[in-house]
Amino acid sequence: MSYNRFAYVYDFLMKDMPYDKWLQMVQDFREAYGIQGKKVLDLGCGTGELTVGLAELGYDVTGVDLSDDMLMVARDKADDAGVSIQLFQQDMSQIEGLGTYDIITIFCDSLCYLTDEEDIKNTFQKASEHLKPGGLLLFDVHSIYKMSQIFMNQTFSLNEEEVSYIWSCFPGEKPNSVEHDLTFFVKEDESDLYSRFDEFHTQRTYPIHQLENWLREAGFSTKEILGDFSGSRYMDTSERIFFINQKDI
């Protein structure tokens, strides 16, 4: 997966995402589960929108992402916001040497980019190793409903002055997976010319009971499973599933 151009249009594509709701979830569940510390590890942090947001709320935040380009954007954001964050380029399924944390987040369906079951299991195990006893692992994934009913065999498009795209979704090779084929047209600075580049991403999600089993094997108790940003238990038509997990003491 190449991020060298994608990293710089990512925030444009994600501008309508409810980042404030993710931030509020961290606040709410930290309070609900009596977490005293404010040390957070943000896995799959991307361009750092949530990482920087947490730092602005007074958290001691470390961000991890596989893409150096994403991390460069995150560093610029932190500098512009005047906050201090640590950033590391690592695979979330193989994180090492980052210390221990009170809360670990894997938000904005970042976990869905791990299309191999062993990588999911390893991510949960590594998260457990980097959490203090009683610490929280908070993450969300696309639901199977969204993968099969919203994405599958659909084409989406956007036509705006700065960025346009055509986004087509196809069935992936693995169960509950989708291949995203994206073509972007990005306006060049100080000209009326547009440059084209292409991206190909694959995402996969997993049955809820399977994720619960893997979490249990990694030493977590799943406390709540919620649908979308409703704060209520997920439904069959929920598009995003949130898992609230606590490391066993």
C-alpha positions in Angstrom: 0.0 0.0 0.0 1.4 3.4 -1.0 0.6 6.4 1.1 3.0 9.0 -0.5 0.2 10.9 -2.2 -2.7 9.5 -0.3 -1.4 10.9 3.0 -1.9 14.4 1.8 -5.5 14.0 0.6 -6.5 11.8 3.5 -7.7 14.6 5.7 -9.7 16.2 2.9 -11.5 12.9 2.5 -12.1 12.5 6.2 -13.1 16.1 6.9 -16.7 15.2 7.8 -15.7 12.4 10.2 -17.0 12.9 13.8 -13.6 13.0 15.5 -15.1 14.8 18.4 -17.2 11.7 19.2 -14.1 9.5 19.3 -12.4 11.9 21.6 -15.5 12.0 23.9 -15.6 8.2 24.0 -12.1 8.1 25.4 -13.1 10.7 28.0 -16.3 8.9 28.9 -14.9 5.4 29.2 -11.8 6.5 31.1 -14.2 8.0 33.7 -16.6 5.1 33.6 -13.9 2.5 34.3 -12.0 4.5 36.8 -8.8 4.9 34.8 -6.6 7.3 36.8 -3.8 7.8 34.3 -3.9 9.7 31.1 -1.2 7.9 29.1 -2.6 6.8 25.7 -1.2 4.8 22.8 -3.0 5.6 19.5 -2.4 2.7 17.1 -3.0 3.3 13.4 -2.9 7.0 14.2 -2.7 8.0 10.5 -2.4 11.8 10.1 -2.8 12.3 13.8 -6.2 14.0 14.0 -7.1 12.0 17.1 -3.6 11.9 18.5 -3.3 15.6 18.5 -6.9 16.0 19.8 -6.1 13.8 22.8 -2.9 15.8 23.5 -5.0 19.0 23.4 -7.2 17.4 26.1 -4.2 16.9 28.3 -3.4 13.3 27.5 0.2 12.0 27.3 -0.1 10.5 23.8 2.1 8.3 21.6 1.0 7.6 18.0 2.0 4.6 15.9 1.4 4.1 12.2 2.9 2.0 9.4 3.2 5.0 7.1 6.1 7.5 7.4 4.1 9.9 5.2 1.1 9.8 7.5 3.4 10.4 10.5 5.0 13.5 8.8 1.5 15.0 8.5 0.8 14.2 12.1 4.1 15.8 13.2 3.1 19.0 11.3 -0.3 19.0 12.9 1.2 18.6 16.4 3.7 21.5 15.8 0.9 23.7 14.5 -1.2 22.9 17.5 1.7 23.5 19.9 1.3 20.1 21.6 3.9 17.4 22.3 3.3 13.9 21.1 5.6 10.9 20.4 5.3 9.2 17.0 6.7 5.9 15.9 6.7 4.0 12.6 5.7 0.5 13.5 3.3 -2.2 12.4 0.5 -2.4 15.0 0.7 -6.2 15.1 4.4 -6.1 15.9 4.8 -3.1 18.3 7.8 -3.3 20.6 9.5 -1.3 23.3 6.9 1.5 23.7 6.3 1.2 27.4 3.0 0.7 29.1 -0.2 2.7 28.9 -3.5 3.4 30.6 -5.5 3.3 27.4 -4.9 2.0 23.9 -7.0 3.2 21.0 -7.4 1.7 17.4 -10.0 4.0 15.9 -11.4 4.9 12.6 -11.6 1.2 11.4 -7.7 1.0 11.3 -7.9 -2.6 12.5 -9.8 -3.5 9.3 -6.6 -3.0 7.3 -5.2 -6.2 8.9 -6.6 -8.8 6.6 -4.9 -11.8 8.1 -6.3 -13.4 11.3 -2.9 -13.9 12.8 -2.2 -10.1 12.5 -5.4 -9.4 14.5 -4.5 -11.9 17.2 -0.9 -10.5 17.4 -2.3 -6.9 17.6 -4.5 -7.8 20.6 -1.5 -9.6 22.2 0.8 -6.7 21.7 -1.8 -4.3 23.0 -2.1 -6.5 26.1 1.6 -6.4 26.6 1.6 -2.6 26.4 -1.3 -2.0 28.8 -1.3 -1.7 32.5 -3.5 -4.2 34.4 -7.0 -2.9 34.3 -6.2 -0.6 31.3 -8.6 -0.1 28.4 -8.4 -1.2 24.8 -10.9 0.8 22.7 -11.4 0.0 19.0 -13.9 0.1 16.2 -14.4 -2.0 13.1 -16.7 -2.0 10.1 -19.6 -4.3 10.6 -20.3 -7.2 8.3 -23.5 -5.4 7.4 -21.5 -2.4 6.1 -19.0 -4.5 4.2 -21.7 -6.6 2.5 -24.6 -4.1 2.1 -23.0 -0.6 1.9 -19.6 -1.2 0.2 -19.9 -4.3 -1.8 -20.0 -3.7 -5.6 -20.7 0.0 -5.1 -19.1 3.0 -6.7 -18.8 6.4 -5.0 -17.6 9.7 -6.4 -16.8 13.2 -5.4 -16.2 16.2 -7.6 -14.8 19.3 -5.8 -12.5 22.0 -6.9 -9.4 20.7 -5.0 -9.9 17.0 -5.1 -12.1 14.6 -7.1 -12.3 10.9 -6.9 -13.9 7.8 -8.2 -14.1 5.0 -5.6 -15.2 1.5 -6.6 -15.6 -1.4 -4.2 -15.3 -5.1 -5.1 -15.5 -8.4 -3.1 -12.1 -9.4 -1.6 -10.5 -12.8 -1.7 -11.0 -13.4 2.0 -14.3 -13.7 3.9 -15.9 -10.3 4.8 -13.3 -8.3 2.9 -13.6 -5.5 0.3 -11.1 -4.2 -2.2 -11.2 -0.4 -2.7 -10.0 0.9 -6.0 -9.6 4.7 -5.9 -8.7 7.1 -8.6 -7.9 10.7 -7.5 -7.6 14.0 -9.4 -5.8 16.6 -7.3 -5.4 20.2 -8.3 -1.8 21.4 -8.4 -0.8 24.4 -6.5 -1.0 27.7 -8.4 -2.4 26.2 -11.6 -5.5 24.9 -13.1 -4.0 21.5 -13.8 -5.0 18.3 -12.1 -2.7 15.3 -11.4 -4.1 11.8 -11.2 -3.0 9.0 -8.9 -4.5 5.6 -8.0 -4.8 3.8 -4.7 -5.8 0.2 -4.0 -6.7 -0.7 -0.4 -8.1 -3.9 1.1 -10.2 -4.1 4.3 -11.6 -7.0 6.2 -13.8 -7.4 9.2 -14.6 -10.3 11.4 -17.6 -11.8 13.2 -18.1 -10.3 16.6 -17.8 -13.6 18.5 -14.5 -14.3 16.8 -13.1 -10.9 17.9 -14.3 -11.6 21.4 -12.6 -15.0 21.5 -9.3 -13.5 20.3 -9.5 -10.7 22.9 -10.1 -13.3 25.6 -7.1 -15.2 24.5 -5.0 -12.1 24.8 -6.1 -11.4 28.3 -9.0 -9.0 27.8 -12.5 -8.9 29.1 -14.9 -7.3 26.6 -17.1 -5.0 28.7 -19.3 -3.4 26.0 -20.0 -3.8 22.3 -21.7 -0.8 20.9 -23.2 0.3 17.5 -22.1 3.4 15.6 -21.8 6.4 18.0 -25.2 5.7 19.6 -23.8 4.6 23.0 -26.2 1.6 22.8 -25.6 -2.0 22.0 -25.1 -2.7 18.3 -27.9 -3.7 16.0 -28.0 -5.8 12.8 -27.8 -2.7 10.8 -25.1 -0.9 12.7 -22.3 0.2 10.4 -19.5 0.6 12.9 -19.0 -1.7 15.9 -17.2 -0.4 19.0 -15.4 -2.8 21.4 -14.7 -1.6 25.0 -12.2 -4.0 26.5 -10.3 -4.1 29.8 -7.1 -5.9 30.5 -7.5 -8.6 33.1 -5.9 -7.8 36.5 
